[in-house]
Amino acid sequence: MKFFKKDYIKFVLLGADIVMMICSLFFALILRRGKLNELISSEFQYIIISFATLFILWFITLFVLDLYNIFLNKSNKDLMIAIFHFIFIAVGTGSAYFYFQPLLGIEPRAILLLTISLFTSYLYLTRIILIKIFSTYLREDAVVVGFTSTLISLEKYISNYYKIKAVFTLNRIDEFKFFNTKNGYYQIHDVNQFNSFIRKNKINIAIIDIDDDALFNNKDLIVRLPLTMHYIRIFDIYEALFRKVYLPHINYIWVIEYISSKQNTLSSYVKRVLDIVLSIFSCILALPIIFIVAPFIKMDSGPIFYTQKRIGQHGKQFNLYKLRTMQVDSEKNGAQWTQKNDQRVTRIGKILRSLYIDEFPQFLNILLGDMSFVGPRPERPEFFEKLNNEVPFYHTRVAVKPGLTGWAQIRQWAPTTISETCDKLAYDLYYIKHSSLFFDCTILLKTVRAIFIKY
């Protein structure tokens, strides 16, 4: 459910960025040349065309860094980190590009650096101003229908989007007193008073907390709520804020609605074709690297490749292939979760893991159809059985093919506890619910970003 009416701002912002990126290049050329009339020529058109490929890469980078979702940049520090990442990527891609395609008669490095400097200055100022405007002046008025601890925990995040004017609930609890006093909201217990309040204040958005059983089990009261309002479930806001599902809200109706609808769609067939093409290309690129590192793995007295049983789509087991990074007897006492700074990892294994080279043989798994490039990471049978007994609805993550990378992988570290596994499941189910080719491309780009940021 879409509930932000300001989504169009992203497209306006994109248009403004395109104009300002071209203007930044224009002013950079003026600063270098100093003569405006020399730039109003076919030469300027040639320069624009030469920079066009770079501009496309830079806009993709801005998207991956979430610089078009100004609501996610909650602090100046987060914004500065994102912009520094953009500068690093822009300088790197620009330098590489003009090394192979120098501009004749133009000083590409100076023009490049000036363009990036001018554009990032504009980028920082516009984002800071817009974040301030939206957080202070353009939040829409809303009322809350229902009240539980869920609302208390999410109130400060909801307030980033809406000005909550009142809460309609039948509950009278001590927790609400703090909630009320701190923010100046007041409580409404009568449906007639509620209807009068929203008419008087011209409010048409209501955030519903359906866990409030006292309210939502009262059918006589619920049917008297105005149908003219736009009702938004608090769980939908939770998903938009944290990019994961709210696990306590998951039930079998939810599974039927969102999981079963993802089976055998046209998108899944297209995704399989892309997996085959990309895996063949990736295997060709990976083979020389595997040949180079193979002797070093062998020096640790053991096989080069490591095969491990994993749970695939619909619970089918398959052999997952990896380059060996642990000691041969690393699991002599049974299957174990990998720990941070795991002592079982070999010296060459630490390097291979840090560069993700140990995952290269999984391109073969993708080609064979056991895996996809994007999806929930495949779990070992020993762990899957245990987690399936302890984590509700854990089995639903095998509704789609496991992936080389996934939404959970770029949002958190590998889980080592049941609590962290629940968090991972929340991200996996969010991916399954919102899965699309566009989302897959986003995850792949963010995976590349995560690898670079790591260093």
C-alpha positions in Angstrom: 0.0 0.0 0.0 1.4 3.3 -1.0 0.8 6.0 1.6 3.3 8.8 0.8 1.6 11.3 -1.6 4.9 13.1 -2.0 6.4 10.3 -4.1 6.3 12.6 -7.1 9.0 14.7 -5.4 11.5 12.0 -6.4 10.8 12.5 -10.0 11.0 16.3 -9.7 14.2 15.8 -7.9 15.6 13.6 -10.6 14.7 16.2 -13.2 16.4 18.9 -11.2 19.5 16.8 -10.8 19.7 16.1 -14.5 19.6 19.9 -15.2 22.1 20.7 -12.5 24.5 18.0 -13.6 24.6 19.5 -17.1 24.9 23.0 -15.6 27.8 21.8 -13.4 29.6 20.6 -16.5 28.8 23.9 -18.3 30.2 26.0 -15.4 33.2 23.7 -15.1 34.0 24.4 -18.7 33.6 28.1 -18.3 35.9 28.1 -15.3 38.5 26.2 -17.4 38.0 28.1 -20.7 36.8 31.5 -19.5 35.0 32.3 -22.8 31.3 31.7 -23.0 31.0 32.1 -26.7 33.5 29.2 -27.3 31.2 26.8 -25.5 28.0 27.6 -27.4 29.1 25.3 -30.2 29.2 21.8 -31.5 32.1 21.2 -29.2 29.9 21.6 -26.1 27.5 19.0 -27.6 30.4 16.7 -28.1 31.5 17.1 -24.5 27.9 16.5 -23.3 27.7 13.3 -25.3 31.1 12.2 -23.9 29.9 12.7 -20.4 26.5 11.1 -21.0 27.6 7.6 -20.1 29.2 8.9 -16.9 26.0 10.8 -16.0 23.9 7.6 -16.3 26.3 5.7 -14.1 26.2 8.6 -11.5 22.4 8.7 -11.4 22.4 4.9 -10.8 24.8 5.5 -8.0 22.6 8.2 -6.5 19.6 5.8 -6.6 21.6 3.0 -5.0 22.8 5.4 -2.2 19.1 6.3 -1.5 19.7 9.9 -2.3 16.3 10.0 -3.9 14.5 8.8 -0.8 15.1 11.9 1.3 13.0 10.4 4.2 15.7 7.7 4.8 18.5 10.3 5.4 17.5 10.9 9.1 20.7 12.8 10.0 23.3 15.0 8.6 25.9 12.3 9.2 24.0 9.8 7.1 23.7 12.3 4.3 27.4 13.2 4.4 28.4 9.5 4.3 26.2 8.9 1.3 27.6 11.9 -0.6 31.2 10.9 0.2 30.4 7.5 -1.2 29.1 9.2 -4.3 32.2 11.3 -4.7 34.4 8.3 -4.4 32.5 6.3 -7.0 32.1 9.4 -9.3 35.9 10.1 -9.3 36.7 6.5 -9.8 34.4 5.8 -12.7 35.2 9.2 -14.3 39.0 8.6 -14.1 38.7 5.1 -15.6 36.3 6.3 -18.3 38.5 9.2 -19.5 41.6 7.0 -19.3 40.2 4.9 -22.1 38.3 7.8 -23.9 40.2 11.1 -23.4 38.5 14.3 -24.6 40.5 15.7 -27.5 41.7 19.3 -26.7 40.0 19.2 -23.2 41.6 18.6 -19.8 39.3 15.8 -18.6 40.6 15.4 -15.1 40.2 19.1 -14.3 36.8 19.2 -15.9 35.7 16.0 -14.1 36.8 17.2 -10.7 35.2 20.6 -11.1 31.9 19.1 -12.3 31.8 16.7 -9.4 32.6 19.4 -6.9 29.9 21.8 -8.2 27.3 19.0 -8.4 28.0 17.5 -5.0 27.7 21.0 -3.4 24.3 21.4 -5.0 23.4 17.8 -3.9 24.2 18.4 -0.3 22.4 21.7 -0.1 19.2 20.5 -1.8 19.0 17.3 0.3 19.5 19.2 3.6 16.9 21.8 2.7 14.4 19.2 1.5 14.8 17.0 4.5 14.2 20.0 6.7 11.2 21.2 4.7 9.5 17.8 4.7 10.2 17.0 8.4 9.0 20.4 9.6 6.4 21.9 7.2 5.0 19.3 4.8 3.9 16.5 7.1 0.3 15.7 6.7 -2.2 15.7 9.6 -3.4 12.3 10.7 -5.2 10.5 13.5 -4.4 7.1 15.0 -7.2 4.5 15.4 -6.2 1.9 18.0 -3.5 2.0 20.5 -1.0 -0.8 21.6 2.7 -1.1 22.5 3.4 -1.4 18.7 2.3 2.2 18.3 4.4 3.4 21.2 7.5 1.8 19.7 6.9 3.3 16.2 5.5 6.7 17.2 8.8 8.6 16.7 9.2 7.1 13.2 5.6 7.8 12.2 6.1 11.4 13.3 8.7 11.8 10.6 5.8 11.5 8.1 2.7 12.7 9.8 1.5 15.2 12.4 -0.5 13.0 14.7 -3.4 15.1 16.1 -5.3 12.5 18.2 -5.6 8.9 19.1 -8.9 7.1 19.1 -9.0 4.1 21.4 -11.1 2.4 24.1 -8.0 1.7 26.1 -7.0 3.8 29.1 -3.6 2.7 30.1 -0.7 4.4 32.0 1.6 4.1 29.0 -0.6 6.4 27.1 -0.2 9.2 29.7 3.5 9.5 28.8 2.8 9.2 25.1 0.1 11.9 25.5 2.1 14.4 27.6 5.3 14.1 25.6 3.7 15.0 22.2 0.5 16.9 23.1 -1.9 14.4 21.6 -5.2 13.8 23.2 -7.3 10.7 23.6 -10.7 10.2 22.0 -13.0 7.4 23.3 -16.3 8.1 21.6 -16.9 7.5 17.9 -19.1 10.6 17.5 -16.5 12.7 19.1 -13.9 11.2 16.7 -16.1 11.9 13.6 -16.6 15.5 14.8 -12.9 16.0 15.4 -11.8 14.9 11.9 -14.5 17.0 10.3 -13.6 20.1 12.3 -9.8 19.6 11.6 -10.3 18.4 8.0 -8.2 15.3 8.6 -8.5 12.5 6.0 -5.7 10.1 7.0 -6.0 7.5 9.8 -3.3 5.2 10.9 -4.8 2.0 12.3 -3.2 -0.3 14.9 -5.3 -3.4 14.4 -3.8 -5.1 17.5 -6.1 -3.0 19.6 -8.6 -5.8 20.2 -10.9 -3.8 22.4 -11.5 -1.4 19.5 -11.5 -3.6 16.4 -13.6 -6.4 18.0 -16.3 -3.9 18.5 -18.2 -4.2 15.2 -20.9 -1.8 16.1 -18.3 0.9 16.6 -16.1 0.1 13.7 -18.9 0.3 11.1 -19.5 3.9 12.3 -16.0 5.0 11.3 -16.1 7.4 8.3 -15.5 5.6 4.9 -14.2 8.9 3.4 -10.9 8.6 5.2 -7.7 7.0 3.9 -6.8 4.2 6.3 -3.2 3.1 6.6 -2.1 0.0 8.6 0.7 0.7 11.0 2.4 -2.5 9.6 2.6 -0.9 6.1 4.4 2.1 7.6 6.7 -0.3 9.5 7.6 -2.0 6.2 8.3 1.3 4.5 10.4 2.5 7.3 12.5 -0.6 8.0 12.2 -2.4 4.7 11.2 -5.7 6.4 7.9 -7.3 7.4 6.5 -7.1 10.9 6.9 -10.8 12.0 4.3 -10.8 14.8 1.7 -9.8 12.1 2.4 -12.8 9.9 -0.2 -15.5 9.7 -1.3 -18.1 7.1 -3.7 -15.6 5.4 -0.7 -13.4 4.8 1.4 -16.3 3.5 -1.4 -17.3 1.0 -1.8 -13.7 -0.1 1.8 -12.8 -0.7 3.8 -16.0 -1.0 1.7 -18.2 -3.2 1.1 -15.3 -5.7 4.8 -15.3 -6.6 4.9 -18.8 -8.1 5.3 -19.4 -11.9 4.9 -15.8 -13.0 6.2 -14.3 -16.2 8.8 -12.4 -14.1 10.2 -15.7 -12.8 10.7 -17.1 -16.3 12.5 -13.9 -17.4 14.6 -14.0 -14.3 15.7 -17.6 -15.1 16.8 -16.6 -18.6 18.8 -13.7 -17.1 20.3 -16.0 -14.6 21.5 -18.4 -17.3 23.0 -15.6 -19.4 24.7 -13.9 -16.5 26.0 -17.1 -14.9 27.7 -18.2 -18.1 29.4 -14.8 -18.4 30.3 -14.9 -14.7 31.8 -18.4 -15.0 34.0 -17.3 -17.8 35.3 -14.3 -15.8 35.7 -16.4 -12.6 37.7 -19.3 -14.1 41.0 -17.5 -14.4 40.8 -16.2 -10.8 39.9 -19.7 -9.5 43.0 -21.1 -11.3 45.2 -18.4 -9.7 44.0 -19.0 -6.1 43.7 -22.8 -6.4 47.4 -23.6 -5.6 47.3 -21.4 -2.5 44.2 -23.3 -1.2 45.9 -26.6 -1.9 48.9 -25.4 0.2 46.7 -25.7 3.3 46.6 -29.5 2.8 43.1 -30.2 1.6 40.8 -30.1 -1.4 40.3 -26.9 -3.4 36.5 -27.1 -3.6 34.0 -27.7 -0.8 30.6 -29.2 -1.3 27.8 -28.7 1.2 24.2 -29.7 1.3 21.7 -26.8 1.3 17.9 -26.4 1.2 16.7 -25.1 -2.1 13.3 -24.0 -3.5 10.3 -26.0 -2.1 12.7 -27.7 0.4 14.6 -29.6 -2.3 18.2 -30.3 -1.3 21.2 -29.6 -3.6 25.0 -29.5 -3.5 26.3 -26.0 -3.0 29.8 -25.4 -4.3 32.4 -23.1 -2.7 36.2 -22.7 -2.6 37.4 -24.2 0.6 38.2 -21.5 3.2 38.2 -23.6 6.4 40.3 -26.3 7.9 39.5 -29.8 6.6 38.3 -31.0 10.1 36.4 -27.8 10.9 33.2 -29.6 11.6 34.4 -32.8 13.2 32.1 -32.1 16.2 29.1 -31.4 13.9 27.6 -28.5 12.0 28.3 -25.1 13.4 27.3 -21.5 12.6 30.2 -19.4 11.3 31.3 -16.9 13.9 32.9 -13.5 13.5 36.7 -14.0 13.5 36.2 -17.8 13.2 39.4 -19.6 14.1 38.5 -22.4 11.7 39.1 -20.1 8.7 42.5 -20.6 7.0 44.9 -17.8 6.1 44.1 -17.8 2.4 40.5 -18.4 3.4 40.3 -15.0 5.2 41.5 -13.3 2.0 39.1 -15.2 -0.2 36.1 -14.5 2.1 36.9 -10.8 2.4 36.9 -10.6 -1.4 34.0 -13.0 -1.8 36.0 -15.1 -4.2 35.1 -18.3 -2.3 31.5 -17.8 -3.6 32.5 -17.9 -7.3 31.8 -21.6 -7.8 28.1 -20.8 -7.0 27.8 -19.4 -10.5 27.6 -23.0 -11.5 24.8 -23.6 -9.0 23.0 -20.7 -10.7 23.6 -22.1 -14.2 22.3 -25.5 -13.0 19.1 -23.9 -11.7 19.7 -24.7 -8.0 20.0 -21.0 -7.2 19.5 -17.5 -8.6 21.6 -14.4 -8.4 19.1 -12.8 -6.0 17.1 -14.6 -3.3 17.2 -15.7 0.4 20.5 -17.4 1.2 20.2 -21.2 1.2 20.3 -22.8 4.6 21.9 -26.0 5.7 19.5 -28.9 6.4 20.8 -29.3 10.0 20.1 -25.6 10.8 16.9 -25.4 8.7 15.2 -28.1 10.7 16.1 -26.5 14.0 15.1 -23.0 12.9 11.9 -24.2 11.4 10.9 -25.6 14.8 11.9 -22.4 16.7 11.0 -19.6 14.2 7.4 -19.3 13.1 6.9 -19.4 9.3 10.6 -20.0 8.7 9.7 -22.5 6.0 8.1 -19.8 3.8 11.5 -18.5 2.7 12.0 -21.5 0.5 9.0 -20.5 -1.7 11.5 -18.9 -4.1 15.0 -20.0 -5.3 17.8 -19.2 -2.9 20.3 -16.5 -4.1 24.0 -15.7 -4.2 23.0 -12.4 -2.6 19.8 -11.2 -1.1 17.9 -8.4 0.6 18.8 -9.7 4.1 22.5 -10.0 3.2 22.8 -6.3 2.4 20.7 -5.2 5.4 22.4 -7.2 8.2 25.4 -9.4 9.0 25.1 -13.2 8.9 22.9 -14.2 11.9 24.4 -16.1 14.8 21.4 -16.2 17.1 17.7 -17.0 16.9 16.9 -13.3 17.4 19.1 -12.3 14.5 17.6 -15.2 12.4 14.1 -13.8 13.0 15.3 -10.4 11.8 16.8 -12.1 8.7 13.5 -13.8 8.0 11.7 -10.5 8.2 14.0 -9.2 5.4 13.6 -12.4 3.4 9.8 -12.2 3.5 9.9 -8.5 2.6 11.9 -9.5 -0.5 9.5 -12.3 -1.4 6.5 -10.0 -1.0 7.9 -7.2 -3.1 10.0 -9.4 -5.5 10.4 -8.0 -9.0 13.2 -7.7 -11.6 13.6 -4.1 -10.7 14.0 -5.0 -7.0 16.6 -7.7 -8.0 18.6 -5.1 -10.0 18.5 -2.8 -6.9 19.8 -5.6 -4.7 22.6 -6.4 -7.1 23.7 -2.8 -7.2 23.5 -2.4 -3.5 25.6 -5.6 -3.1 28.3 -4.0 -5.2 28.0 -0.9 -3.1 28.3 -2.9 0.1 31.4 -4.7 -1.1 33.1 -1.4 -2.0 32.0 0.4 1.2 33.5 -2.6 3.2 36.9 -1.4 2.0 
